[in-house]
Amino acid sequence: MVPPPRLTALLTLLALVAFAANSLLCRAALAGGLIGPSAFTIVRLVSGAVVLAALVRVPAIAARPGAATWTSAAALLAYALCFSFAYVSLSTGTGALLLFAAVQATMIGVGFARGERFRGPQLAGLFLAAAGLVGLLLPGVTAPSATGAALMLAAGVAWGIYSLRGRAGGDPTRTTAGNFWRAAALVAPLAAVLVLREQTTTIQASGVMYAMASGAIASAVGYVIWYTALPALRATVAATVQLSVPALAAIGGVAVLGEPLTWRLVLASGAILGGILLVSVSRAR
């Protein structure tokens, strides 16, 4: 069932805020030393799996099949782990920008490998986005951590692979629920080892709450809201509105966590997101 326009707009806004909140919650927990990245990932995946399992039992949702696989779950786990470890050293806005750039680059690259050829505006967009990424990562006083940047780019590649595999068919909510449960199962044998490596980090109740909110609300509920709104959005609109996620995350980091908003991040964001927008619109046309 396609929601009416006003409800679609509201659902889309809520989904985008939820996606940005993932970055904010993770950074708040890790920057404050409230929990380690491994423990954050474990709590996030398990809480997301529990909430999604409850949601897919709703008859209207459960009636449609899913297409979860262990390969997709492994990609989801790789994304979640790299995402958490990256936010140990990255600011909220920088992390979200790198993640989004890597996701889009992965999906565009796969399209190119499958025979899609880019024309002038698309090539210009790719060049602009690449220049923005290089400018963001160039050494300097305000440059992000090289390790954190590499981890977040890896997280973006993993999420891009997960997204591409999700196009295979089936109900997206049930597929996401199945993949979350599989990812939680995959991380279970590693849990003891991962958490022991962070034994110097005290796990505080607030850190666990941030991780639960990230998994249960920002991830699980956020994905369900997005998938509800998606049928009413044109492909170009869906691709374009997602460009707001890094900006929302950066605003949250400045307003809530007191992070600085540097000119390097502002200019790089404009180049990267503008380039991706140009590619997305040109491909749709």
One Martini backbone bead per residue (centre of mass of N, CA, C, O) as a GRO file, in nm:
protein
  285
    1MET     BB    1   0.094   0.038   0.025
    2VAL     BB    2   0.057   0.371  -0.060
    3PRO     BB    3   0.122   0.655   0.073
    4PRO     BB    4   0.047   0.955   0.122
    5PRO     BB    5   0.217   1.243   0.075
    6ARG     BB    6   0.234   1.347   0.372
    7LEU     BB    7   0.323   1.078   0.493
    8THR     BB    8   0.573   1.042   0.321
    9ALA     BB    9   0.725   1.291   0.421
   10LEU     BB   10   0.732   1.210   0.719
   11LEU     BB   11   0.871   0.934   0.688
   12THR     BB   12   1.124   1.035   0.548
   13LEU     BB   13   1.222   1.220   0.773
   14LEU     BB   14   1.241   1.005   0.996
   15ALA     BB   15   1.445   0.822   0.851
   16LEU     BB   16   1.678   1.029   0.821
   17VAL     BB   17   1.709   1.083   1.123
   18ALA     BB   18   1.776   0.792   1.198
   19PHE     BB   19   2.035   0.764   1.029
   20ALA     BB   20   2.183   1.000   1.171
   21ALA     BB   21   2.157   0.885   1.465
   22ASN     BB   22   2.360   0.658   1.443
   23SER     BB   23   2.610   0.842   1.446
   24LEU     BB   24   2.548   0.995   1.709
   25LEU     BB   25   2.529   0.754   1.906
   26CYS     BB   26   2.806   0.632   1.855
   27ARG     BB   27   2.981   0.880   1.918
   28ALA     BB   28   2.876   0.936   2.204
   29ALA     BB   29   2.965   0.662   2.328
   30LEU     BB   30   3.275   0.662   2.237
   31ALA     BB   31   3.378   0.948   2.315
   32GLY     BB   32   3.284   0.895   2.628
   33GLY     BB   33   3.354   0.593   2.721
   34LEU     BB   34   3.080   0.403   2.762
   35ILE     BB   35   3.187   0.212   2.524
   36GLY     BB   36   3.275  -0.024   2.313
   37PRO     BB   37   3.269  -0.112   1.982
   38SER     BB   38   3.194  -0.412   2.018
   39ALA     BB   39   2.962  -0.382   2.220
   40PHE     BB   40   2.794  -0.194   2.047
   41THR     BB   41   2.748  -0.390   1.811
   42ILE     BB   42   2.611  -0.619   1.963
   43VAL     BB   43   2.373  -0.457   2.079
   44ARG     BB   44   2.267  -0.349   1.812
   45LEU     BB   45   2.204  -0.619   1.667
   46VAL     BB   46   2.023  -0.752   1.881
   47SER     BB   47   1.810  -0.526   1.914
   48GLY     BB   48   1.732  -0.519   1.615
   49ALA     BB   49   1.643  -0.816   1.591
   50VAL     BB   50   1.415  -0.810   1.801
   51VAL     BB   51   1.238  -0.586   1.675
   52LEU     BB   52   1.206  -0.713   1.392
   53ALA     BB   53   1.073  -0.975   1.488
   54ALA     BB   54   0.820  -0.828   1.594
   55LEU     BB   55   0.734  -0.683   1.327
   56VAL     BB   56   0.706  -0.947   1.134
   57ARG     BB   57   0.443  -1.050   1.303
   58VAL     BB   58   0.286  -0.872   1.148
   59PRO     BB   59   0.063  -0.967   0.920
   60ALA     BB   60   0.117  -0.755   0.685
   61ILE     BB   61   0.427  -0.838   0.685
   62ALA     BB   62   0.443  -1.160   0.708
   63ALA     BB   63   0.309  -1.224   0.417
   64ARG     BB   64   0.596  -1.157   0.318
   65PRO     BB   65   0.879  -1.235   0.176
   66GLY     BB   66   1.217  -1.317   0.209
   67ALA     BB   67   1.606  -1.273   0.147
   68ALA     BB   68   1.797  -1.404   0.344
   69THR     BB   69   2.158  -1.418   0.409
   70TRP     BB   70   2.480  -1.490   0.504
   71THR     BB   71   2.624  -1.288   0.320
   72SER     BB   72   2.463  -1.039   0.404
   73ALA     BB   73   2.528  -1.066   0.706
   74ALA     BB   74   2.835  -1.026   0.674
   75ALA     BB   75   2.811  -0.739   0.559
   76LEU     BB   76   2.663  -0.620   0.802
   77LEU     BB   77   2.883  -0.682   1.010
   78ALA     BB   78   3.113  -0.526   0.877
   79TYR     BB   79   2.977  -0.255   0.894
   80ALA     BB   80   2.927  -0.238   1.204
   81LEU     BB   81   3.221  -0.265   1.296
   82CYS     BB   82   3.355  -0.037   1.131
   83PHE     BB   83   3.172   0.187   1.230
   84SER     BB   84   3.249   0.176   1.531
   85PHE     BB   85   3.564   0.199   1.507
   86ALA     BB   86   3.563   0.473   1.353
   87TYR     BB   87   3.411   0.644   1.594
   88VAL     BB   88   3.658   0.681   1.782
   89SER     BB   89   3.795   0.923   1.568
   90LEU     BB   90   3.538   1.043   1.447
   91SER     BB   91   3.329   1.254   1.345
   92THR     BB   92   3.006   1.262   1.268
   93GLY     BB   93   3.015   1.401   0.985
   94THR     BB   94   3.260   1.257   0.861
   95GLY     BB   95   3.154   0.969   0.883
   96ALA     BB   96   2.893   1.005   0.715
   97LEU     BB   97   3.032   1.101   0.455
   98LEU     BB   98   3.214   0.853   0.405
   99LEU     BB   99   2.994   0.643   0.400
  100PHE     BB  100   2.824   0.756   0.168
  101ALA     BB  101   3.047   0.764  -0.047
  102ALA     BB  102   3.107   0.455  -0.043
  103VAL     BB  103   2.831   0.351  -0.117
  104GLN     BB  104   2.802   0.499  -0.390
  105ALA     BB  105   3.066   0.399  -0.519
  106THR     BB  106   2.991   0.101  -0.517
  107MET     BB  107   2.728   0.116  -0.687
  108ILE     BB  108   2.852   0.259  -0.932
  109GLY     BB  109   3.081   0.053  -0.987
  110VAL     BB  110   2.895  -0.187  -1.048
  111GLY     BB  111   2.752  -0.059  -1.287
  112PHE     BB  112   3.009  -0.030  -1.459
  113ALA     BB  113   3.090  -0.337  -1.456
  114ARG     BB  114   2.796  -0.408  -1.601
  115GLY     BB  115   2.803  -0.165  -1.850
  116GLU     BB  116   2.783   0.110  -1.753
  117ARG     BB  117   2.780   0.436  -1.903
  118PHE     BB  118   2.930   0.747  -1.887
  119ARG     BB  119   2.874   1.079  -1.910
  120GLY     BB  120   2.950   1.393  -1.873
  121PRO     BB  121   2.791   1.462  -1.603
  122GLN     BB  122   2.885   1.205  -1.455
  123LEU     BB  123   3.190   1.256  -1.471
  124ALA     BB  124   3.179   1.527  -1.326
  125GLY     BB  125   3.062   1.413  -1.062
  126LEU     BB  126   3.291   1.217  -0.999
  127PHE     BB  127   3.517   1.425  -0.988
  128LEU     BB  128   3.398   1.601  -0.763
  129ALA     BB  129   3.376   1.380  -0.546
  130ALA     BB  130   3.678   1.299  -0.548
  131ALA     BB  131   3.788   1.578  -0.473
  132GLY     BB  132   3.645   1.595  -0.200
  133LEU     BB  133   3.776   1.344  -0.074
  134VAL     BB  134   4.068   1.433  -0.100
  135GLY     BB  135   4.036   1.698   0.060
  136LEU     BB  136   3.951   1.559   0.329
  137LEU     BB  137   4.224   1.354   0.343
  138LEU     BB  138   4.425   1.550   0.357
  139PRO     BB  139   4.676   1.657   0.513
  140GLY     BB  140   4.615   1.806   0.841
  141VAL     BB  141   4.473   1.953   1.106
  142THR     BB  142   4.160   1.862   0.995
  143ALA     BB  143   4.217   1.581   0.950
  144PRO     BB  144   4.133   1.274   0.957
  145SER     BB  145   4.168   0.976   1.055
  146ALA     BB  146   4.307   0.724   0.880
  147THR     BB  147   4.183   0.481   1.022
  148GLY     BB  148   3.892   0.581   1.041
  149ALA     BB  149   3.853   0.628   0.736
  150ALA     BB  150   3.908   0.337   0.643
  151LEU     BB  151   3.679   0.206   0.808
  152MET     BB  152   3.442   0.372   0.685
  153LEU     BB  153   3.487   0.287   0.394
  154ALA     BB  154   3.445  -0.013   0.452
  155ALA     BB  155   3.156   0.020   0.554
  156GLY     BB  156   3.045   0.132   0.284
  157VAL     BB  157   3.107  -0.113   0.111
  158ALA     BB  158   2.941  -0.317   0.275
  159TRP     BB  159   2.669  -0.163   0.242
  160GLY     BB  160   2.663  -0.169  -0.065
  161ILE     BB  161   2.653  -0.475  -0.090
  162TYR     BB  162   2.398  -0.515   0.079
  163SER     BB  163   2.213  -0.342  -0.104
  164LEU     BB  164   2.250  -0.501  -0.366
  165ARG     BB  165   2.147  -0.774  -0.249
  166GLY     BB  166   1.854  -0.653  -0.170
  167ARG     BB  167   1.749  -0.652  -0.484
  168ALA     BB  168   1.656  -0.959  -0.526
  169GLY     BB  169   1.417  -0.958  -0.320
  170GLY     BB  170   1.156  -0.930  -0.131
  171ASP     BB  171   1.095  -0.838   0.177
  172PRO     BB  172   1.272  -0.592   0.341
  173THR     BB  173   1.195  -0.643   0.637
  174ARG     BB  174   1.243  -0.951   0.649
  175THR     BB  175   1.529  -0.942   0.542
  176THR     BB  176   1.649  -0.765   0.766
  177ALA     BB  177   1.575  -0.951   1.000
  178GLY     BB  178   1.736  -1.200   0.902
  179ASN     BB  179   2.014  -1.054   0.889
  180PHE     BB  180   2.032  -0.971   1.185
  181TRP     BB  181   2.026  -1.257   1.303
  182ARG     BB  182   2.276  -1.359   1.153
  183ALA     BB  183   2.474  -1.144   1.259
  184ALA     BB  184   2.436  -1.215   1.558
  185ALA     BB  185   2.539  -1.508   1.523
  186LEU     BB  186   2.825  -1.432   1.412
  187VAL     BB  187   2.913  -1.253   1.670
  188ALA     BB  188   2.897  -1.448   1.914
  189PRO     BB  189   3.184  -1.597   1.900
  190LEU     BB  190   3.329  -1.298   1.921
  191ALA     BB  191   3.243  -1.151   2.178
  192ALA     BB  192   3.456  -1.227   2.392
  193VAL     BB  193   3.704  -1.130   2.238
  194LEU     BB  194   3.618  -0.838   2.183
  195VAL     BB  195   3.560  -0.749   2.479
  196LEU     BB  196   3.841  -0.821   2.603
  197ARG     BB  197   3.990  -0.597   2.438
  198GLU     BB  198   3.790  -0.386   2.621
  199GLN     BB  199   3.850  -0.407   2.941
  200THR     BB  200   3.929  -0.095   2.988
  201THR     BB  201   3.630  -0.054   2.920
  202THR     BB  202   3.362   0.080   3.062
  203ILE     BB  203   3.037  -0.035   3.095
  204GLN     BB  204   2.774   0.170   3.059
  205ALA     BB  205   2.444   0.226   3.064
  206SER     BB  206   2.442   0.455   2.851
  207GLY     BB  207   2.590   0.294   2.630
  208VAL     BB  208   2.375   0.073   2.602
  209MET     BB  209   2.142   0.266   2.528
  210TYR     BB  210   2.264   0.372   2.269
  211ALA     BB  211   2.284   0.095   2.128
  212MET     BB  212   1.982   0.027   2.144
  213ALA     BB  213   1.882   0.274   1.988
  214SER     BB  214   2.036   0.211   1.730
  215GLY     BB  215   1.903  -0.070   1.678
  216ALA     BB  216   1.587  -0.033   1.744
  217ILE     BB  217   1.543   0.259   1.608
  218ALA     BB  218   1.750   0.367   1.389
  219SER     BB  219   1.737   0.090   1.245
  220ALA     BB  220   1.477  -0.079   1.255
  221VAL     BB  221   1.260   0.149   1.239
  222GLY     BB  222   1.395   0.311   1.014
  223TYR     BB  223   1.369   0.093   0.792
  224VAL     BB  224   1.063   0.059   0.798
  225ILE     BB  225   0.995   0.350   0.726
  226TRP     BB  226   1.147   0.359   0.458
  227TYR     BB  227   0.997   0.117   0.319
  228THR     BB  228   0.718   0.262   0.334
  229ALA     BB  229   0.801   0.519   0.157
  230LEU     BB  230   0.944   0.418  -0.110
  231PRO     BB  231   0.700   0.355  -0.312
  232ALA     BB  232   0.640   0.689  -0.329
  233LEU     BB  233   0.930   0.713  -0.455
  234ARG     BB  234   1.139   0.822  -0.659
  235ALA     BB  235   1.453   0.745  -0.739
  236THR     BB  236   1.564   1.036  -0.733
  237VAL     BB  237   1.446   1.113  -0.459
  238ALA     BB  238   1.572   0.891  -0.287
  239ALA     BB  239   1.867   0.971  -0.356
  240THR     BB  240   1.857   1.274  -0.271
  241VAL     BB  241   1.758   1.271   0.031
  242GLN     BB  242   2.014   1.114   0.137
  243LEU     BB  243   2.207   1.369   0.132
  244SER     BB  244   2.110   1.471   0.426
  245VAL     BB  245   2.248   1.288   0.637
  246PRO     BB  246   2.530   1.419   0.682
  247ALA     BB  247   2.413   1.694   0.763
  248LEU     BB  248   2.250   1.599   1.008
  249ALA     BB  249   2.491   1.477   1.159
  250ALA     BB  250   2.658   1.737   1.181
  251ILE     BB  251   2.450   1.902   1.335
  252GLY     BB  252   2.434   1.708   1.576
  253GLY     BB  253   2.734   1.726   1.658
  254VAL     BB  254   2.729   2.031   1.720
  255ALA     BB  255   2.471   2.053   1.909
  256VAL     BB  256   2.530   1.798   2.109
  257LEU     BB  257   2.871   1.753   2.108
  258GLY     BB  258   3.048   2.010   2.017
  259GLU     BB  259   3.145   2.003   1.733
  260PRO     BB  260   3.333   2.104   1.483
  261LEU     BB  261   3.291   2.322   1.190
  262THR     BB  262   3.464   2.287   0.912
  263TRP     BB  263   3.566   2.390   0.603
  264ARG     BB  264   3.650   2.117   0.497
  265LEU     BB  265   3.375   1.977   0.542
  266VAL     BB  266   3.197   2.170   0.383
  267LEU     BB  267   3.340   2.151   0.105
  268ALA     BB  268   3.341   1.842   0.079
  269SER     BB  269   3.037   1.805   0.095
  270GLY     BB  270   2.962   1.968  -0.155
  271ALA     BB  271   3.126   1.795  -0.357
  272ILE     BB  272   3.024   1.508  -0.297
  273LEU     BB  273   2.712   1.555  -0.302
  274GLY     BB  274   2.702   1.701  -0.574
  275GLY     BB  275   2.824   1.471  -0.743
  276ILE     BB  276   2.614   1.253  -0.672
  277LEU     BB  277   2.369   1.407  -0.774
  278LEU     BB  278   2.458   1.426  -1.069
  279VAL     BB  279   2.469   1.121  -1.117
  280SER     BB  280   2.179   1.042  -1.034
  281VAL     BB  281   2.021   1.226  -1.231
  282SER     BB  282   2.160   1.133  -1.496
  283ARG     BB  283   2.084   0.832  -1.476
  284ALA     BB  284   1.774   0.871  -1.473
  285ARG     BB  285   1.770   1.023  -1.758
   0.00000   0.00000   0.00000
